Amino acid sequence: METNQNRTQEVNQRMLVLEMLLTENAYSHVIVRDVLNKYNYLSQQEKAFIKRLYEGTLERQIELDYVIDLYSKVKTNKMKKPIRAIMRMGVYQILYMDAVPDAAACNEAVKLAQKKGFAALKGFVNGVLRNIARSKADIVYTSMSVRYSMPQWIVDLWTAQLGADTAETVLAGLLKEQPVTIRFRDVSRSTGIDMGTAVSAVHKALSAQGGTMERHPYLPYAYRVSGTDDLTRLPYYGNGAFVVQDVSSMLAVEAIGIADYVGRMGLNGRRNKARVLDLCAAPGGKSMLAADLLEKCGVGYEILSRDVSANKVGLMQENFDRCGLKNITAGVGDAVQMDETLVGMVDIVIADVPCSGLGVLGKKRDIKYRVSPDTIAAVTVLQKQILATAVSYLKLGGRLLFSTCTVNRDENEKNFRWLRDEMGLTPMSLEHTLPEQLHADTVRDGYIQLLPGVHDADGFFISVFEAVT
C-alpha cells in the first residue's frame, strides 16, 4: 500500500508550482484550493512553500518580467511559456524568499527547464538567474507599476481618483500578507456552543500547529488566522461555531443596522417575520450574519439567498446546514430578472453586486491581469440592472445594502448617487452602525470606501439606503 511518506517524496514542489502557473482558464484561488486539497498529505511547511511560490510569482509578475528583461537578451514576451514561468519562479525566489539560497533557486530552475524538454536552454536559464542574483541590490524600479507589480492603467486610475500618496498606500497594502478572517457566531442558543469556548479551543489548536489567531480591531467576533491551510480541521468548525468571512463583508451587514430596523418597524416575536433577500449571495457569509443578528433580536425571519451559479448555491446550502440555519433558503436566481412575487415585499435587500474586484487583488492575484477598462464599463451596466431590480423589492421603510469589493468611483460613488438621485432612495447615516475607527465624513452621507493599506480590510464599498417614500 502506498504510504503518505512515499507519496510526499514523489512530489516535486517546484514542478507542481510550474504546472499551476501554466494552468489556463482557471482562477488562481481555485487552483490553489484544488492543488492543496489534492496534496493534502503534504506537510504544512511544504504546502506553505507551494502556496507562497505560486501566489508570489503570479502577484509579482510585472516586476519579475521587468527584472528579467534587464538582464536577458531574450525578452520575456518572446520566451516560450514554460521558460518564462520558470524564470519568473527563479527570480521570485531570489528576490523574496530568503529561506531559499540563490544557488538553489538557480539550480532548481535549470532542472525544471531540463524536465520540461528545454535542456538546450539550461545555460541561458542559469546565466540570467545568476546574474540577477549577483546584481539584485542594484535593481532600480522606474515606476509604481513596476514597483508594486500593477498594470499601469490601474495605477493611473487610482492616482486620479485617490491622489498619488493614497494610491501608493493602497498598492503597498495589497502586497502585504492577507490573513484569513473568521467570524465566531455568538448564537449559543442555536449551536449549543459558547462563543468564548469556541474561541479558546480554536486558539489552542492553532498554537499547537504553529499558527496564530488575533482579534480584529473592528468587530468583537472577528479574528485573523494564519499558519493553517485547512480551517475545516479546527475545533467546532463542523458544529458551525465559526465561518470564514472577511471583515469587510461583516461590516457591510453591520452597516444595515438590523437591530435598529427591527425596533423601528415594530417587529417582535416569531410570528411577525422579517424577510431578507440576498441577491448575489455566494459564498453566503452576509446571509449567515444577517440570520445570526436577526436571531439575536428574537424575531421571526426568512432569508432568501440567491446566486446565478448552481454550484455555488449548493456550497452555500452546505454552509447553512452546517451552521444549523433553518430559515435560510439557498436558490438559483439571476439577480437581473425580476421576481414578481417579491415586489414591494422585502424588508432588507442585500445587493453585493458583481464588480471589477480591484479591492481584493491581494487575495485574488490574477484579477489585475484579467480586468480592463472595457470589462469595467460592461460591469457597470450590469450593476445598474441589478440595483434597479433590488429597489423594486423593497417595502416602504425597507433597507438596501449596496456594496462591492472594488475601489473605483464609477462602480461605487457613481452608483450611490444614481440610487439617491434617480431611484429616489434615502441614504442612511452609518455613524451608529460602523465602528468608531471607521468614522469619516462620508459615513454621515451613507457610505464608506474601505482601502487596503489605509484600513484593516479589503477594498470594499459599503452604502445603505432606506425606501422612505
ZAPAVO-527104 format. One record per residue (C-alpha): residue in three letters; residue number from 0; x, y, z. Coordinates in Angstrom, 1 decimal, padded with zeros to 4 digits. Each point is the difference from the previous one (the first is absolute). Layout:
(rec ALA NUM (X Y Z))
...
//
This chain:
(rec MET 0 (000.0 000.0 000.0))
(rec GLU 1 (001.3 003.5 -000.9))
(rec THR 2 (001.0 002.0 003.1))
(rec ASN 3 (-000.3 003.7 000.5))
(rec GLN 4 (003.7 000.1 000.4))
(rec ASN 5 (000.6 -001.6 -003.4))
(rec ARG 6 (-002.5 002.2 -001.7))
(rec THR 7 (001.6 003.1 001.6))
(rec GLN 8 (003.3 -000.9 -001.5))
(rec GLU 9 (-001.5 -000.3 -003.4))
(rec VAL 10 (-001.2 003.6 000.0))
(rec ASN 11 (002.4 002.5 -001.6))
(rec GLN 12 (-001.3 003.2 001.6))
(rec ARG 13 (001.5 002.4 -002.6))
(rec MET 14 (-001.3 -002.1 -002.8))
(rec LEU 15 (-003.4 000.0 001.5))
(rec VAL 16 (000.1 003.8 000.3))
(rec LEU 17 (001.2 000.2 -003.7))
(rec GLU 18 (-003.0 -002.0 -001.1))
(rec MET 19 (-002.3 002.2 002.1))
(rec LEU 20 (001.4 003.1 -001.7))
(rec LEU 21 (-000.5 -001.6 -003.4))
(rec THR 22 (-003.6 -000.8 000.7))
(rec GLU 23 (-002.4 002.1 -002.1))
(rec ASN 24 (-003.7 000.8 000.3))
(rec ALA 25 (-000.1 -000.3 003.8))
(rec TYR 26 (000.1 002.5 002.8))
(rec SER 27 (003.1 000.0 002.2))
(rec HIS 28 (-001.8 -000.4 003.3))
(rec VAL 29 (-001.8 -003.1 -001.5))
(rec ILE 30 (003.3 -001.4 -001.2))
(rec VAL 31 (001.6 000.4 003.4))
(rec ARG 32 (-003.0 -001.6 001.7))
(rec ASP 33 (-000.2 -002.9 -002.3))
(rec VAL 34 (003.7 -000.8 000.1))
(rec LEU 35 (000.3 000.2 003.8))
(rec ASN 36 (-003.1 -002.2 000.3))
(rec LYS 37 (001.5 -002.5 -002.4))
(rec TYR 38 (003.4 -000.1 001.8))
(rec ASN 39 (-001.5 000.4 003.5))
(rec TYR 40 (002.4 -002.7 001.3))
(rec LEU 41 (003.0 002.4 -000.4))
(rec SER 42 (001.4 001.7 003.0))
(rec GLN 43 (-001.2 003.5 001.1))
(rec GLN 44 (003.4 001.3 -001.0))
(rec GLU 45 (-000.1 -001.6 -003.5))
(rec LYS 46 (-003.5 001.3 -000.6))
(rec ALA 47 (001.0 003.5 001.2))
(rec PHE 48 (003.0 -000.1 -002.4))
(rec ILE 49 (-002.2 -000.9 -003.0))
(rec LYS 50 (-002.6 002.7 000.8))
(rec ARG 51 (002.6 002.7 000.6))
(rec LEU 52 (002.0 -000.7 -003.1))
(rec TYR 53 (-003.1 -000.3 -002.3))
(rec GLU 54 (-001.8 003.0 001.4))
(rec GLY 55 (003.2 002.2 000.3))
(rec THR 56 (001.1 -000.8 -003.6))
(rec LEU 57 (-003.5 000.8 -001.3))
(rec GLU 58 (-000.4 003.2 002.1))
(rec ARG 59 (003.5 001.4 -000.9))
(rec GLN 60 (-000.2 -000.9 -003.7))
(rec ILE 61 (000.4 003.5 -001.3))
(rec GLU 62 (003.0 000.7 002.2))
(rec LEU 63 (001.6 -003.4 -000.7))
(rec ASP 64 (-000.3 000.5 -003.8))
(rec TYR 65 (001.6 003.5 000.4))
(rec VAL 66 (003.0 -001.5 001.9))
(rec ILE 67 (000.4 -002.9 -002.4))
(rec ASP 68 (-000.1 002.4 -003.0))
(rec LEU 69 (002.8 002.1 001.6))
(rec TYR 70 (002.4 -003.0 -000.1))
(rec SER 71 (-001.2 -002.1 -002.9))
(rec LYS 72 (000.6 000.6 -003.7))
(rec VAL 73 (-003.2 -002.0 -000.7))
(rec LYS 74 (-002.9 002.0 001.5))
(rec THR 75 (-002.7 -001.8 002.0))
(rec ASN 76 (-002.7 000.6 -002.7))
(rec LYS 77 (002.2 -001.9 -002.5))
(rec MET 78 (000.6 -003.0 002.3))
(rec LYS 79 (-001.9 -003.4 -000.1))
(rec LYS 80 (-002.6 -000.1 002.7))
(rec PRO 81 (001.7 -002.7 002.1))
(rec ILE 82 (003.4 001.8 -000.1))
(rec ARG 83 (-001.7 003.3 000.9))
(rec ALA 84 (-001.7 -001.5 003.0))
(rec ILE 85 (003.2 -001.8 001.1))
(rec MET 86 (001.9 003.3 -000.2))
(rec ARG 87 (-002.7 001.9 002.0))
(rec MET 88 (000.0 -002.7 002.7))
(rec GLY 89 (003.8 000.2 000.2))
(rec VAL 90 (000.1 003.8 000.3))
(rec TYR 91 (-002.8 000.0 002.6))
(rec GLN 92 (002.0 -002.4 002.2))
(rec ILE 93 (003.1 002.1 -000.4))
(rec LEU 94 (-001.7 003.2 000.8))
(rec TYR 95 (-002.6 -001.0 002.6))
(rec MET 96 (000.7 -003.4 001.5))
(rec ASP 97 (002.9 000.5 002.4))
(rec ALA 98 (-000.2 -003.7 001.2))
(rec VAL 99 (000.9 -001.1 -003.5))
(rec PRO 100 (003.7 000.5 -000.8))
(rec ASP 101 (000.6 001.7 -003.3))
(rec ALA 102 (002.0 -002.9 -001.3))
(rec ALA 103 (-002.9 -002.4 000.7))
(rec ALA 104 (-002.4 002.3 -001.8))
(rec CYS 105 (002.3 -000.1 -003.1))
(rec ASN 106 (000.7 -003.7 000.1))
(rec GLU 107 (-003.6 -001.0 000.5))
(rec ALA 108 (-001.1 002.3 -002.9))
(rec VAL 109 (002.6 -001.8 -002.3))
(rec LYS 110 (-001.4 -003.4 001.1))
(rec LEU 111 (-003.6 001.2 -000.8))
(rec ALA 112 (001.2 001.1 -003.5))
(rec GLN 113 (001.5 -003.4 -000.7))
(rec LYS 114 (-003.0 -001.9 001.2))
(rec LYS 115 (-002.3 002.1 -002.2))
(rec GLY 116 (002.1 -000.8 -003.1))
(rec PHE 117 (002.1 003.1 -000.2))
(rec ALA 118 (003.4 -001.4 000.9))
(rec ALA 119 (001.6 002.1 -002.8))
(rec LEU 120 (-001.0 003.1 002.0))
(rec LYS 121 (001.4 -001.0 003.4))
(rec GLY 122 (003.1 002.2 -000.5))
(rec PHE 123 (-002.2 003.0 -000.8))
(rec VAL 124 (-002.3 -000.6 003.0))
(rec ASN 125 (003.0 -000.5 002.3))
(rec GLY 126 (001.9 003.0 -001.3))
(rec VAL 127 (-002.8 002.5 000.2))
(rec LEU 128 (-001.2 -001.0 003.4))
(rec ARG 129 (003.6 000.0 001.5))
(rec ASN 130 (000.5 003.5 -001.5))
(rec ILE 131 (-003.2 001.2 001.7))
(rec ALA 132 (001.1 -001.6 003.3))
(rec ARG 133 (003.3 001.8 -000.1))
(rec SER 134 (-001.6 003.4 -001.0))
(rec LYS 135 (-003.3 000.0 002.0))
(rec ALA 136 (001.1 002.7 002.3))
(rec ASP 137 (000.6 002.3 -002.9))
(rec ILE 138 (-003.5 -000.3 -001.7))
(rec VAL 139 (-001.7 003.3 -000.4))
(rec TYR 140 (-003.8 000.1 -000.4))
(rec THR 141 (-001.2 002.7 -002.5))
(rec SER 142 (-003.6 000.3 000.9))
(rec MET 143 (-002.8 -000.9 002.5))
(rec SER 144 (-001.3 -002.5 -002.6))
(rec VAL 145 (003.3 -002.0 000.2))
(rec ARG 146 (000.7 000.6 003.7))
(rec TYR 147 (-003.4 -001.3 001.0))
(rec SER 148 (-000.6 -002.3 -003.0))
(rec MET 149 (-003.2 001.6 -001.0))
(rec PRO 150 (-001.3 000.7 -003.6))
(rec GLN 151 (000.7 003.6 -000.8))
(rec TRP 152 (-003.6 000.8 -000.7))
(rec ILE 153 (-001.0 -001.0 003.5))
(rec VAL 154 (002.8 002.2 001.5))
(rec ASP 155 (-001.3 002.9 -002.2))
(rec LEU 156 (-003.6 -000.6 001.1))
(rec TRP 157 (000.8 000.0 003.7))
(rec THR 158 (002.4 002.9 -000.3))
(rec ALA 159 (-002.7 002.1 -001.7))
(rec GLN 160 (-002.8 -001.0 002.5))
(rec LEU 161 (001.9 -000.3 003.2))
(rec GLY 162 (003.1 002.1 -000.4))
(rec ALA 163 (003.6 -001.2 -000.5))
(rec ASP 164 (000.8 -000.6 003.8))
(rec THR 165 (-003.2 -001.9 000.8))
(rec ALA 166 (000.3 -002.0 -003.3))
(rec GLU 167 (003.5 -001.1 001.0))
(rec THR 168 (-001.2 -000.9 003.5))
(rec VAL 169 (-002.7 -002.2 -001.5))
(rec LEU 170 (002.5 -001.6 -002.4))
(rec ALA 171 (002.3 -000.8 002.8))
(rec GLY 172 (-002.8 -001.3 002.2))
(rec LEU 173 (-001.1 -002.5 -002.7))
(rec LEU 174 (003.5 -001.6 000.1))
(rec LYS 175 (-000.1 -000.6 003.7))
(rec GLU 176 (-000.9 -003.4 001.5))
(rec GLN 177 (-003.7 -000.6 -000.1))
(rec PRO 178 (-001.1 -002.0 003.0))
(rec VAL 179 (-003.2 -002.0 000.0))
(rec THR 180 (-002.8 001.5 002.1))
(rec ILE 181 (-002.5 -002.1 001.8))
(rec ARG 182 (-003.2 001.0 001.8))
(rec PHE 183 (-001.0 -001.7 003.2))
(rec ARG 184 (-003.7 -000.4 000.3))
(rec ASP 185 (-001.4 001.5 003.2))
(rec VAL 186 (-003.1 -002.2 -000.2))
(rec SER 187 (000.5 -002.7 002.7))
(rec ARG 188 (-003.8 -000.5 000.2))
(rec SER 189 (000.0 -001.6 -003.5))
(rec THR 190 (003.5 -001.6 -000.1))
(rec GLY 191 (000.2 -001.1 003.7))
(rec ILE 192 (003.5 001.4 000.0))
(rec ASP 193 (001.1 003.0 002.0))
(rec MET 194 (002.0 002.4 -002.1))
(rec GLY 195 (002.7 000.4 002.6))
(rec THR 196 (000.5 -003.8 000.1))
(rec ALA 197 (000.3 -000.2 -003.8))
(rec VAL 198 (002.5 002.9 -000.1))
(rec SER 199 (002.1 -001.6 002.6))
(rec ALA 200 (000.0 -003.4 -001.6))
(rec VAL 201 (000.9 001.4 -003.5))
(rec HIS 202 (002.8 002.1 001.4))
(rec LYS 203 (001.4 -003.0 001.9))
(rec ALA 204 (-000.1 -002.2 -003.1))
(rec LEU 205 (001.6 002.6 -002.2))
(rec SER 206 (002.8 000.6 002.5))
(rec ALA 207 (000.7 -003.8 000.1))
(rec GLN 208 (000.7 000.0 -003.7))
(rec GLY 209 (002.0 003.2 -000.1))
(rec GLY 210 (-002.8 002.2 -001.2))
(rec THR 211 (-001.4 003.3 001.5))
(rec MET 212 (-003.3 001.6 000.7))
(rec GLU 213 (-000.6 003.6 001.0))
(rec ARG 214 (-003.1 002.1 000.6))
(rec HIS 215 (-000.8 002.4 -002.8))
(rec PRO 216 (-000.2 003.6 001.2))
(rec TYR 217 (-003.3 000.8 -001.7))
(rec LEU 218 (-002.4 -002.6 001.3))
(rec PRO 219 (000.0 -002.1 003.2))
(rec TYR 220 (-000.9 -003.3 -001.8))
(rec ALA 221 (002.6 000.4 -002.8))
(rec TYR 222 (003.4 -001.7 000.2))
(rec ARG 223 (002.9 -000.2 -002.4))
(rec VAL 224 (001.5 -003.4 -000.5))
(rec SER 225 (003.4 -001.0 -001.5))
(rec GLY 226 (002.1 -003.1 000.0))
(rec THR 227 (-002.6 -002.5 -001.1))
(rec ASP 228 (-001.1 -001.2 -003.4))
(rec ASP 229 (-003.1 -002.0 001.0))
(rec LEU 230 (-002.4 001.8 002.3))
(rec THR 231 (-002.5 -002.8 -000.2))
(rec ARG 232 (002.3 -002.0 002.3))
(rec LEU 233 (-000.3 002.5 002.8))
(rec PRO 234 (-002.2 -000.7 003.0))
(rec TYR 235 (-003.7 000.8 -000.3))
(rec TYR 236 (000.2 000.7 -003.7))
(rec GLY 237 (-002.4 -002.9 -000.7))
(rec ASN 238 (-002.3 001.3 002.7))
(rec GLY 239 (-000.4 003.4 -001.7))
(rec ALA 240 (001.7 001.9 002.8))
(rec PHE 241 (001.9 002.2 -002.5))
(rec VAL 242 (000.0 000.8 -003.7))
(rec VAL 243 (002.6 001.4 -002.4))
(rec GLN 244 (-000.9 003.6 -000.9))
(rec ASP 245 (002.0 003.1 -000.7))
(rec VAL 246 (-000.5 002.8 002.5))
(rec SER 247 (-001.1 002.4 -002.8))
(rec SER 248 (-002.9 -002.4 -000.7))
(rec MET 249 (-000.9 000.0 003.7))
(rec LEU 250 (000.1 003.8 000.1))
(rec ALA 251 (-002.4 000.2 -003.0))
(rec VAL 252 (-002.6 -002.0 001.9))
(rec GLU 253 (000.6 001.9 003.2))
(rec ALA 254 (-000.6 003.3 -002.0))
(rec ILE 255 (-003.6 -001.0 -000.7))
(rec GLY 256 (-000.9 000.5 003.7))
(rec ILE 257 (-002.1 -003.1 000.3))
(rec ALA 258 (-000.9 000.4 003.6))
(rec ASP 259 (-000.9 003.6 -000.6))
(rec TYR 260 (-002.2 -001.0 -002.9))
(rec VAL 261 (-001.8 -002.6 002.0))
(rec GLY 262 (-000.8 002.5 002.7))
(rec ARG 263 (-001.1 002.7 -002.4))
(rec MET 264 (-002.3 -002.2 -001.9))
(rec GLY 265 (-001.5 -001.4 003.2))
(rec LEU 266 (000.9 -003.6 -000.8))
(rec ASN 267 (-000.2 -002.3 003.0))
(rec GLY 268 (-000.4 -003.6 000.9))
(rec ARG 269 (000.1 -002.8 -002.5))
(rec ARG 270 (-003.2 000.6 -001.9))
(rec ASN 271 (000.8 003.4 -001.5))
(rec LYS 272 (002.7 -001.1 -002.4))
(rec ALA 273 (002.7 002.1 -001.5))
(rec ARG 274 (000.8 -000.9 -003.6))
(rec VAL 275 (003.6 000.4 -001.4))
(rec LEU 276 (001.0 -000.5 -003.6))
(rec ASP 277 (003.7 -000.5 -000.8))
(rec LEU 278 (000.2 000.4 -003.7))
(rec CYS 279 (003.6 -001.0 -000.8))
(rec ALA 280 (000.5 -002.1 003.1))
(rec ALA 281 (002.9 -002.3 -000.6))
(rec PRO 282 (001.9 -001.1 002.0))
(rec GLY 283 (-002.7 000.8 002.5))
(rec GLY 284 (001.8 001.9 002.8))
(rec LYS 285 (-002.3 003.0 000.0))
(rec SER 286 (-003.1 -002.1 000.1))
(rec MET 287 (001.3 -002.0 002.9))
(rec LEU 288 (001.0 003.1 002.0))
(rec ALA 289 (-003.4 001.6 -000.7))
(rec ALA 290 (-001.6 -003.2 001.3))
(rec ASP 291 (002.0 000.1 003.2))
(rec LEU 292 (-000.8 003.7 000.6))
(rec LEU 293 (-003.7 -000.6 -000.5))
(rec GLU 294 (000.2 -003.1 002.2))
(rec LYS 295 (001.5 002.2 002.8))
(rec CYS 296 (-002.9 002.4 -000.5))
(rec GLY 297 (-002.4 -002.8 000.8))
(rec VAL 298 (-002.2 000.5 -003.0))
(rec GLY 299 (-001.3 -002.3 -002.7))
(rec TYR 300 (001.8 000.3 -003.3))
(rec GLU 301 (000.4 -001.4 -003.5))
(rec ILE 302 (003.1 000.4 -002.1))
(rec LEU 303 (000.1 -000.7 -003.7))
(rec SER 304 (003.6 -000.5 -001.1))
(rec ARG 305 (000.4 -000.1 -003.8))
(rec ASP 306 (002.8 -000.3 -002.4))
(rec VAL 307 (000.2 -000.6 -003.8))
(rec SER 308 (002.4 -003.0 000.5))
(rec ALA 309 (-001.6 -003.3 000.9))
(rec ASN 310 (003.3 -001.3 001.3))
(rec LYS 311 (000.4 003.0 002.3))
(rec VAL 312 (-003.6 -000.4 001.2))
(rec GLY 313 (000.8 -003.6 001.0))
(rec LEU 314 (003.1 001.1 002.0))
(rec MET 315 (-002.1 002.7 001.7))
(rec GLN 316 (-002.6 -002.5 001.1))
(rec GLU 317 (002.7 -002.2 001.4))
(rec ASN 318 (001.2 002.9 002.2))
(rec PHE 319 (-003.5 000.9 001.0))
(rec ASP 320 (-000.6 -003.6 001.1))
(rec ARG 321 (003.3 -000.2 001.8))
(rec CYS 322 (-000.9 003.1 002.0))
(rec GLY 323 (-003.5 -001.3 000.8))
(rec LEU 324 (-001.7 002.9 -001.8))
(rec LYS 325 (-003.6 -001.2 -000.6))
(rec ASN 326 (-001.5 003.3 -001.3))
(rec ILE 327 (002.3 000.6 -003.0))
(rec THR 328 (-000.7 -001.4 -003.4))
(rec ALA 329 (002.8 -000.2 -002.6))
(rec GLY 330 (-001.3 000.1 -003.5))
(rec VAL 331 (001.1 000.7 -003.6))
(rec GLY 332 (-001.0 003.4 -001.3))
(rec ASP 333 (001.0 002.6 -002.4))
(rec ALA 334 (000.2 003.3 001.9))
(rec VAL 335 (-001.0 001.9 -003.2))
(rec GLN 336 (-003.2 -001.9 -000.5))
(rec MET 337 (-003.0 001.4 001.9))
(rec ASP 338 (-001.8 -002.3 002.4))
(rec GLU 339 (-003.5 001.4 000.0))
(rec THR 340 (-001.0 -001.9 003.2))
(rec LEU 341 (002.5 002.1 002.0))
(rec VAL 342 (-000.7 003.5 -001.4))
(rec GLY 343 (-000.6 002.3 003.0))
(rec MET 344 (000.2 -002.9 002.4))
(rec VAL 345 (003.6 000.0 001.4))
(rec ASP 346 (001.2 001.7 003.2))
(rec ILE 347 (003.7 -000.2 -000.8))
(rec VAL 348 (001.6 -000.5 -003.4))
(rec ILE 349 (003.7 -000.8 -000.1))
(rec ALA 350 (001.6 000.9 -003.4))
(rec ASP 351 (003.7 -000.8 000.1))
(rec VAL 352 (000.2 000.4 -003.8))
(rec PRO 353 (002.5 -001.4 -002.5))
(rec CYS 354 (002.9 002.4 -000.5))
(rec SER 355 (003.6 000.3 -001.3))
(rec GLY 356 (001.3 -001.4 003.3))
(rec LEU 357 (002.8 002.6 000.3))
(rec GLY 358 (-000.3 000.0 003.8))
(rec VAL 359 (000.9 -003.7 000.4))
(rec LEU 360 (003.1 -000.1 -002.3))
(rec GLY 361 (002.0 -001.0 003.1))
(rec LYS 362 (-001.9 -003.3 000.2))
(rec LYS 363 (-001.0 -000.6 -003.6))
(rec ARG 364 (003.2 000.8 -001.6))
(rec ASP 365 (-000.9 -000.7 -003.6))
(rec ILE 366 (-002.9 002.4 -000.2))
(rec LYS 367 (002.3 002.9 -000.9))
(rec TYR 368 (001.1 -001.9 -003.1))
(rec ARG 369 (-003.5 -000.8 -001.1))
(rec VAL 370 (-001.9 003.3 000.6))
(rec SER 371 (000.1 002.9 -002.3))
(rec PRO 372 (-001.7 003.4 -000.5))
(rec ASP 373 (-002.3 -001.7 -002.5))
(rec THR 374 (-001.1 -002.7 002.5))
(rec ILE 375 (-000.6 002.6 002.6))
(rec ALA 376 (-002.2 002.0 -002.4))
(rec ALA 377 (-002.1 -003.2 -000.6))
(rec VAL 378 (-000.3 -000.9 003.7))
(rec THR 379 (-001.3 003.5 000.9))
(rec VAL 380 (-002.9 -000.6 -002.4))
(rec LEU 381 (-000.7 -003.3 001.8))
(rec GLN 382 (000.2 001.6 003.4))
(rec LYS 383 (-002.7 002.5 -000.8))
(rec GLN 384 (-002.3 -002.7 -001.3))
(rec ILE 385 (000.4 -002.0 003.2))
(rec LEU 386 (-000.4 003.1 002.2))
(rec ALA 387 (-003.2 001.1 -001.9))
(rec THR 388 (-001.5 -003.5 000.7))
(rec ALA 389 (001.2 000.1 003.6))
(rec VAL 390 (-001.8 003.3 000.6))
(rec SER 391 (-003.3 -001.4 -001.3))
(rec TYR 392 (000.0 -002.6 002.8))
(rec LEU 393 (000.1 002.4 002.9))
(rec LYS 394 (-003.1 000.5 002.1))
(rec LEU 395 (-000.6 003.5 001.4))
(rec GLY 396 (002.6 000.7 002.6))
(rec GLY 397 (002.2 -002.9 -001.2))
(rec ARG 398 (003.7 000.2 -000.3))
(rec LEU 399 (002.4 -000.7 -002.8))
(rec LEU 400 (003.7 -000.9 000.5))
(rec PHE 401 (001.9 000.8 -003.2))
(rec SER 402 (003.6 -001.2 000.2))
(rec THR 403 (002.9 -001.0 -002.2))
(rec CYS 404 (003.5 -001.4 000.5))
(rec THR 405 (001.7 002.6 -002.2))
(rec VAL 406 (001.7 003.4 000.1))
(rec ASN 407 (-001.4 002.0 -002.9))
(rec ARG 408 (-002.3 003.0 000.1))
(rec ASP 409 (-001.8 -000.9 -003.2))
(rec GLU 410 (-001.2 -003.3 001.6))
(rec ASN 411 (-000.5 001.4 003.5))
(rec GLU 412 (-000.7 003.7 000.6))
(rec LYS 413 (-001.6 000.4 -003.4))
(rec ASN 414 (-002.5 -002.7 000.7))
(rec PHE 415 (-000.5 001.4 003.5))
(rec ARG 416 (-001.1 003.3 -001.5))
(rec TRP 417 (-002.1 -001.7 -002.5))
(rec LEU 418 (-001.9 -001.9 002.7))
(rec ARG 419 (-000.5 003.2 001.9))
(rec ASP 420 (-000.8 002.4 -002.8))
(rec GLU 421 (-001.7 -002.1 -002.6))
(rec MET 422 (-001.5 -002.9 002.0))
(rec GLY 423 (-001.3 002.1 002.8))
(rec LEU 424 (001.6 -001.8 002.9))
(rec THR 425 (001.2 001.8 003.1))
(rec PRO 426 (003.6 -000.7 001.2))
(rec MET 427 (000.2 -001.1 003.6))
(rec SER 428 (002.8 001.4 002.3))
(rec LEU 429 (002.4 -002.8 001.0))
(rec GLU 430 (001.2 001.9 003.1))
(rec HIS 431 (-001.9 -002.3 002.4))
(rec THR 432 (000.6 -003.3 -001.9))
(rec LEU 433 (003.7 000.1 -000.8))
(rec PRO 434 (002.9 -000.1 002.5))
(rec GLU 435 (001.2 003.4 001.1))
(rec GLN 436 (003.5 -000.7 -001.5))
(rec LEU 437 (-001.6 000.2 -003.4))
(rec HIS 438 (-002.0 003.2 000.4))
(rec ALA 439 (000.8 002.5 -002.7))
(rec ASP 440 (-001.9 002.8 -001.8))
(rec THR 441 (-001.7 -002.4 -002.5))
(rec VAL 442 (-001.3 -002.2 002.8))
(rec ARG 443 (-002.5 002.7 000.8))
(rec ASP 444 (-001.0 000.1 -003.6))
(rec GLY 445 (-000.8 -003.7 -000.1))
(rec TYR 446 (003.1 -001.7 -001.4))
(rec ILE 447 (003.6 -001.0 000.6))
(rec GLN 448 (002.8 -001.0 -002.3))
(rec LEU 449 (002.4 -002.4 001.8))
(rec LEU 450 (003.5 000.0 -001.4))
(rec PRO 451 (002.7 -002.7 000.4))
(rec GLY 452 (003.0 001.6 001.9))
(rec VAL 453 (-002.2 002.8 001.3))
(rec HIS 454 (-002.5 -002.2 001.8))
(rec ASP 455 (000.5 -003.5 001.5))
(rec ALA 456 (-002.2 -001.6 -002.7))
(rec ASP 457 (-000.4 -000.8 -003.6))
(rec GLY 458 (-000.9 002.8 -002.4))
(rec PHE 459 (-003.8 000.1 000.4))
(rec PHE 460 (-002.8 002.5 -000.6))
(rec ILE 461 (-002.9 000.0 002.5))
(rec SER 462 (-003.2 002.1 -000.2))
(rec VAL 463 (-003.4 -000.3 001.5))
(rec PHE 464 (-003.3 001.5 -001.2))
(rec GLU 465 (-003.6 000.2 001.3))
(rec ALA 466 (-003.1 000.0 -002.1))
(rec VAL 467 (-001.8 002.8 001.8))
(rec THR 468 (-002.4 001.2 -002.7))
//
